[in-house]
Amino acid sequence: MNIKNIIGIILMFVALASCSEETFVEQSYQTEMCTLNFTMEGVKTKVETGTASSSYATEQELTVNNCFIAIYTNKPGETNTWDVKVLSDNYEVTKTDKGFTISDIALPFKTNLKLVAIANLPEDNLDEYKSKATYQELVDYASVVTAFSNKDGLITFDPENLIKFGSKDLFFSVINQDVEIVLTQLAAKISLNLAVGGEENDSPTFTLNRIDIKNVECQSKVLAPAGNSTSLTLTDKSLPFSEEVTKIDNISFYTYEKPYYSGNDDQ
């Protein structure tokens, strides 16, 4: 067999392999344009003020600037492994009365999908989140660390950047199908009211030089964790607060719930 025939046979097999791969992709990922609707009706921010507590969410706390979307599917013949990444990117949102939408997003049709949505994901985290090839990799990685700020008298997190998240199994059976995803919120708000004892109409004035905050959670897992996760607890943070006061109303800050632990821990 001469060299031309050998090369011809090799090229034929390459062409057949390419055609088979294209057919598999087309069959697995026949896409249709869809609209994702995100609702935050259930988003609440717990507030504690001494003896009183309530649940509510302010307009600031419901702000959504962007939303990271990751969607995974299964390898042929497998179920609930979510080892194939369909897309992973950050999207601009359109606000609605209930929350926000992401329109004209191309998603696989008649295919089981696992969707993860993280609203207000910090830009510094985006590349790492986008790099996760499987759902499990995202679950293992997805924790959020929030920097402290002292914006508008609020210590710790900026309320307009509070992270909201949701996860949902999807299966689009009709063209242009809308789907609703319910988001929850990671942070809780703590408000303190401090009073100085004294006779009525004769309250002394004190100068407050700083506020010390301890044992505030600055990290939270985003998705259901698999295995151990570490805690990032702020053990001591002092902020300048020079003011003459007789009482302090509504010193507010945000904290996360304790991250998940699968082993023994004393925190």
C-alpha positions as a printed NumPy array, in Angstrom:
array([[  0.   ,   0.   ,   0.   ],
       [  1.533,   3.315,  -1.001],
       [  1.807,   6.352,   1.163],
       [ -1.085,   8.165,  -0.567],
       [ -3.485,   5.319,   0.229],
       [ -2.343,   5.237,   3.849],
       [ -2.868,   8.973,   4.213],
       [ -6.283,   8.677,   2.55 ],
       [ -7.407,   5.986,   4.988],
       [ -6.221,   8.043,   7.956],
       [ -8.103,  11.125,   6.725],
       [-11.256,   9.023,   6.191],
       [-11.197,   7.802,   9.798],
       [-10.607,  11.34 ,  11.052],
       [-13.6  ,  12.561,   9.028],
       [-15.825,   9.766,  10.359],
       [-14.791,  10.525,  13.922],
       [-15.553,  14.207,  13.395],
       [-19.004,  13.458,  11.96 ],
       [-19.812,  11.137,  14.869],
       [-18.765,  13.779,  17.387],
       [-20.84 ,  16.485,  15.703],
       [-23.893,  14.205,  15.618],
       [-23.49 ,  13.454,  19.339],
       [-23.239,  17.142,  20.162],
       [-26.288,  18.032,  18.088],
       [-28.372,  15.255,  19.619],
       [-27.294,  16.059,  23.159],
       [-27.441,  19.832,  22.9  ],
       [-30.307,  20.829,  20.669],
       [-30.768,  24.299,  22.137],
       [-33.756,  26.582,  22.424],
       [-34.006,  30.165,  23.686],
       [-35.353,  30.314,  27.229],
       [-36.147,  32.87 ,  29.914],
       [-35.074,  32.337,  33.516],
       [-37.21 ,  34.084,  36.126],
       [-35.733,  34.582,  39.568],
       [-37.983,  35.397,  42.493],
       [-36.894,  36.796,  45.847],
       [-40.272,  36.76 ,  47.559],
       [-38.866,  34.401,  50.165],
       [-35.664,  36.367,  50.806],
       [-35.564,  37.574,  54.384],
       [-32.933,  39.25 ,  56.521],
       [-33.097,  38.429,  60.197],
       [-32.76 ,  41.448,  62.456],
       [-32.04 ,  41.294,  66.163],
       [-32.259,  44.418,  68.321],
       [-31.704,  43.411,  71.896],
       [-34.831,  41.535,  72.944],
       [-36.791,  42.051,  69.724],
       [-36.32 ,  40.188,  66.475],
       [-38.051,  40.254,  63.109],
       [-37.58 ,  39.148,  59.522],
       [-37.724,  41.514,  56.6  ],
       [-35.725,  42.6  ,  53.572],
       [-35.13 ,  46.19 ,  52.559],
       [-34.937,  47.467,  49.002],
       [-31.163,  47.796,  49.394],
       [-30.827,  44.21 ,  50.549],
       [-32.813,  42.951,  47.566],
       [-30.511,  44.694,  45.051],
       [-29.161,  42.418,  42.31 ],
       [-26.339,  43.742,  40.156],
       [-25.535,  40.588,  38.176],
       [-26.066,  36.856,  38.332],
       [-23.613,  34.024,  37.773],
       [-25.233,  31.04 ,  36.071],
       [-23.704,  27.563,  35.8  ],
       [-25.577,  24.702,  34.122],
       [-24.5  ,  21.065,  34.002],
       [-25.868,  17.893,  32.454],
       [-25.015,  14.176,  32.555],
       [-22.791,  12.041,  30.383],
       [-24.738,   9.667,  28.067],
       [-26.16 ,   6.749,  30.021],
       [-25.574,   8.385,  33.423],
       [-27.954,  10.171,  35.793],
       [-27.468,  12.69 ,  38.605],
       [-23.719,  12.998,  38.071],
       [-23.788,  16.423,  36.378],
       [-20.296,  15.92 ,  34.962],
       [-20.769,  17.884,  31.718],
       [-20.698,  21.675,  31.818],
       [-23.177,  23.314,  29.443],
       [-22.415,  26.933,  30.293],
       [-20.875,  29.008,  33.043],
       [-20.917,  32.805,  32.916],
       [-22.013,  36.057,  34.511],
       [-25.17 ,  37.736,  33.154],
       [-26.795,  41.13 ,  33.368],
       [-30.315,  41.003,  34.764],
       [-33.628,  42.707,  34.071],
       [-35.483,  43.717,  37.222],
       [-39.111,  42.692,  37.76 ],
       [-41.681,  43.165,  40.519],
       [-40.807,  39.787,  42.048],
       [-37.089,  39.696,  41.345],
       [-35.293,  39.639,  38.007],
       [-35.054,  37.753,  34.717],
       [-32.372,  36.606,  32.313],
       [-33.812,  36.391,  28.805],
       [-32.698,  34.845,  25.513],
       [-30.399,  32.273,  27.041],
       [-29.766,  29.208,  24.847],
       [-30.236,  25.986,  26.826],
       [-30.373,  22.309,  25.843],
       [-33.856,  21.096,  24.902],
       [-35.285,  17.845,  26.358],
       [-32.172,  17.307,  28.443],
       [-31.834,  16.946,  32.212],
       [-30.02 ,  19.957,  33.596],
       [-28.725,  21.168,  36.952],
       [-28.74 ,  24.972,  37.334],
       [-26.843,  27.016,  39.907],
       [-27.487,  30.757,  40.268],
       [-25.417,  33.098,  42.458],
       [-26.523,  36.729,  42.4  ],
       [-23.987,  39.457,  43.225],
       [-21.011,  37.111,  42.984],
       [-17.865,  39.234,  43.524],
       [-15.981,  39.793,  40.279],
       [-12.748,  38.585,  41.872],
       [-14.308,  35.117,  42.241],
       [-15.749,  34.874,  38.742],
       [-12.879,  33.188,  36.878],
       [-12.527,  30.478,  39.514],
       [-16.256,  29.753,  39.488],
       [-16.319,  29.628,  35.683],
       [-13.442,  27.141,  35.63 ],
       [-15.304,  24.418,  37.525],
       [-15.919,  21.586,  35.052],
       [-18.517,  19.651,  37.066],
       [-21.298,  20.428,  39.509],
       [-19.43 ,  18.646,  42.3  ],
       [-16.338,  20.777,  41.723],
       [-18.506,  23.877,  42.068],
       [-20.13 ,  22.553,  45.248],
       [-16.735,  21.839,  46.791],
       [-15.373,  25.271,  45.878],
       [-18.333,  27.598,  46.272],
       [-17.821,  29.608,  49.421],
       [-17.964,  33.367,  49.706],
       [-15.707,  35.647,  51.707],
       [-17.035,  39.172,  52.183],
       [-14.76 ,  42.091,  52.999],
       [-15.572,  44.568,  55.747],
       [-16.774,  48.068,  54.968],
       [-18.112,  51.011,  56.914],
       [-20.451,  52.406,  54.28 ],
       [-23.333,  54.618,  55.404],
       [-22.784,  53.736,  59.04 ],
       [-23.213,  50.006,  58.364],
       [-20.353,  47.897,  59.588],
       [-19.3  ,  44.797,  57.598],
       [-21.122,  43.866,  54.398],
       [-22.565,  46.349,  51.948],
       [-26.332,  45.579,  51.874],
       [-26.523,  46.199,  48.12 ],
       [-24.025,  43.39 ,  47.534],
       [-25.585,  40.674,  49.674],
       [-25.261,  37.347,  47.862],
       [-28.346,  35.365,  46.94 ],
       [-28.279,  31.838,  45.558],
       [-30.457,  29.05 ,  44.256],
       [-30.215,  25.655,  42.591],
       [-32.786,  23.838,  40.477],
       [-33.127,  20.729,  38.291],
       [-34.494,  21.655,  34.857],
       [-35.983,  19.872,  31.864],
       [-37.274,  22.014,  28.997],
       [-40.004,  20.089,  27.176],
       [-41.543,  22.927,  25.168],
       [-40.014,  25.721,  23.118],
       [-39.626,  29.147,  24.774],
       [-40.424,  27.7  ,  28.18 ],
       [-40.128,  30.025,  31.182],
       [-38.83 ,  28.674,  34.46 ],
       [-38.892,  30.149,  37.97 ],
       [-35.958,  29.812,  40.374],
       [-36.374,  30.812,  44.018],
       [-33.353,  32.508,  45.577],
       [-32.374,  32.621,  49.23 ],
       [-29.943,  34.962,  50.957],
       [-26.798,  34.116,  52.88 ],
       [-26.465,  36.968,  55.345],
       [-28.28 ,  38.013,  58.494],
       [-28.439,  41.56 ,  59.813],
       [-27.732,  42.356,  63.442],
       [-28.821,  45.694,  64.935],
       [-27.807,  46.882,  68.373],
       [-29.335,  49.635,  70.48 ],
       [-27.134,  50.766,  73.379],
       [-28.297,  53.056,  76.151],
       [-26.435,  54.742,  79.016],
       [-28.067,  54.53 ,  82.429],
       [-28.981,  57.756,  84.191],
       [-31.704,  59.918,  85.651],
       [-34.507,  60.989,  83.306],
       [-33.656,  64.304,  81.619],
       [-30.218,  64.127,  83.192],
       [-28.349,  61.635,  80.991],
       [-24.552,  61.946,  80.962],
       [-22.701,  62.284,  77.658],
       [-19.936,  59.869,  76.77 ],
       [-17.401,  59.885,  73.978],
       [-17.277,  56.629,  72.036],
       [-13.873,  56.214,  70.39 ],
       [-14.243,  52.851,  68.694],
       [-16.449,  49.82 ,  68.242],
       [-15.039,  46.342,  68.754],
       [-16.696,  43.504,  66.849],
       [-15.805,  39.883,  67.514],
       [-16.915,  36.448,  66.32 ],
       [-18.564,  37.605,  63.112],
       [-18.757,  35.092,  60.271],
       [-17.204,  36.486,  57.088],
       [-17.434,  33.28 ,  55.029],
       [-20.331,  31.09 ,  53.994],
       [-20.783,  28.007,  51.857],
       [-22.99 ,  28.742,  48.863],
       [-24.185,  25.234,  47.997],
       [-24.804,  22.077,  49.976],
       [-21.292,  21.112,  51.042],
       [-19.587,  17.767,  50.542],
       [-17.111,  17.112,  53.338],
       [-15.398,  19.557,  55.63 ],
       [-15.329,  23.296,  55.137],
       [-13.319,  25.757,  57.141],
       [-14.701,  28.709,  59.014],
       [-13.455,  32.239,  58.621],
       [-14.42 ,  33.969,  61.865],
       [-13.477,  37.544,  62.55 ],
       [-12.1  ,  37.262,  66.067],
       [-11.411,  40.952,  66.607],
       [-12.177,  44.014,  64.492],
       [-11.961,  47.578,  65.749],
       [-13.506,  50.444,  63.808],
       [-13.183,  54.176,  64.56 ],
       [-16.409,  55.69 ,  65.854],
       [-15.657,  59.015,  67.498],
       [-18.911,  60.563,  68.688],
       [-20.418,  62.066,  71.827],
       [-23.458,  60.027,  72.748],
       [-26.013,  59.407,  75.449],
       [-27.337,  56.38 ,  73.61 ],
       [-26.704,  54.579,  70.341],
       [-29.592,  53.477,  68.17 ],
       [-29.287,  50.822,  65.507],
       [-25.62 ,  49.953,  65.143],
       [-26.025,  47.503,  62.295],
       [-23.834,  44.856,  60.751],
       [-24.221,  41.667,  58.737],
       [-22.977,  38.191,  59.493],
       [-23.248,  34.739,  57.922],
       [-24.564,  31.688,  59.653],
       [-21.879,  29.299,  60.769],
       [-20.555,  27.272,  57.824],
       [-21.308,  23.575,  57.682],
       [-19.097,  21.161,  59.598],
       [-19.137,  17.425,  59.067],
       [-16.783,  16.703,  61.955],
       [-16.533,  17.79 ,  65.552],
       [-15.804,  21.42 ,  66.162],
       [-16.143,  23.662,  69.153],
       [-17.111,  26.921,  67.469]])
